[in-house]
Amino acid sequence: MITSKQRAFLRKEANGIDPIFQIGKGGITEELLSQLGLALEARELIKVHILETALLDTKPTANEIAERLGAEPVQAIGSKFVLYKQAKNVKNRRIELPKK
């Protein structure tokens, strides 16, 4: 669980990144979850865009994906959301969160 201060820090970091995944009418699939997991391990912080054809609400979708991946939902605005998960491999760790 991350603190509000850490969440604010991650929101600031995510402001400059573009979405690297889109969720379409196929919804949340095992393939999507697998790819999101790999991206989180490589980048730690990712932004996802939900297309209108998906007919999914942003916040519940972000929470479900975060729960299934063991990640933290950082932000959900409009049709985009941000997820964070610390990389298991120390070499991939790029983000240093503020202390609790």
VENBELZI-V931117 format. One record per residue. N is the residue number from 0. RES is the residue in one letter. PSI is psi in degrees with one decimal (999 if undefined). NEAR is the number of other ideal C-beta (glycine too) atoms within 8 Angstrom. D_LAST is the distance of its C-alpha to the last C-alpha in Angstrom with 2 decimals. Layout:
N,RES,PSI,NEAR,D_LAST
N,RES,PSI,NEAR,D_LAST
This chain:
0,M,132.5,3,10.35
1,I,153.6,8,8.11
2,T,169.9,7,6.67
3,S,-33.5,5,9.32
4,K,-42.3,8,7.94
5,Q,-38.5,11,7.72
6,R,-41.8,12,11.02
7,A,-40.4,8,12.52
8,F,-44.0,10,11.99
9,L,-36.3,17,13.68
10,R,-42.1,11,16.34
11,K,-42.9,7,17.18
12,E,-37.3,10,17.60
13,A,-16.0,12,19.72
14,N,-35.4,6,21.91
15,G,-2.8,4,24.13
16,I,151.7,10,24.73
17,D,154.8,4,27.70
18,P,135.6,9,27.95
19,I,-7.3,9,29.03
20,F,150.6,11,30.15
21,Q,137.0,8,32.36
22,I,120.8,14,32.94
23,G,-154.3,8,36.59
24,K,-15.0,7,39.04
25,G,-18.9,7,38.41
26,G,-151.3,8,35.06
27,I,110.9,10,32.47
28,T,166.8,7,34.27
29,E,-36.5,5,33.48
30,E,-45.1,6,34.33
31,L,-46.2,11,31.81
32,L,-39.5,12,29.04
33,S,-46.8,8,30.06
34,Q,-39.8,9,30.00
35,L,-40.5,14,26.64
36,G,-42.9,9,25.22
37,L,-41.1,8,26.84
38,A,-39.4,11,25.59
39,L,-38.6,15,21.95
40,E,-36.9,12,22.43
41,A,-36.4,8,24.04
42,R,-23.1,9,21.92
43,E,-34.5,13,18.56
44,L,119.5,13,18.79
45,I,154.4,12,22.07
46,K,137.1,12,23.89
47,V,140.8,16,26.66
48,H,133.1,10,29.63
49,I,121.2,12,31.57
50,L,155.8,10,35.26
51,E,-32.1,5,37.36
52,T,-16.4,6,39.53
53,A,-26.4,11,36.75
54,L,39.3,5,36.91
55,L,146.3,10,33.28
56,D,141.6,5,30.77
57,T,-53.2,13,27.69
58,K,-49.0,9,24.87
59,P,-35.8,8,26.39
60,T,-45.4,13,27.18
61,A,-43.3,13,23.68
62,N,-41.5,9,22.34
63,E,-45.7,9,25.16
64,I,-43.1,14,24.73
65,A,-42.2,12,20.97
66,E,-43.2,7,21.75
67,R,-25.6,8,24.65
68,L,-7.5,12,22.81
69,G,29.6,6,19.57
70,A,176.7,10,17.75
71,E,125.6,11,15.47
72,P,125.6,12,17.48
73,V,-46.2,12,15.99
74,Q,145.4,10,18.97
75,A,110.6,9,22.59
76,I,129.6,6,25.09
77,G,-121.0,4,28.84
78,S,14.5,7,29.80
79,K,149.0,12,26.81
80,F,159.6,15,23.42
81,V,135.8,15,20.53
82,L,148.3,17,18.97
83,Y,138.2,13,16.23
84,K,126.1,11,16.29
85,Q,134.5,7,15.22
86,A,139.8,12,18.60
87,K,-37.4,5,19.95
88,N,121.7,7,22.02
89,V,-30.5,5,20.23
90,K,-26.5,4,22.85
91,N,-6.9,10,21.81
92,R,118.4,10,18.13
93,R,-22.2,6,18.05
94,I,125.2,10,14.72
95,E,106.9,3,11.86
96,L,148.1,8,8.64
97,P,151.1,6,6.54
98,K,152.5,3,3.79
99,K,999,5,0.00
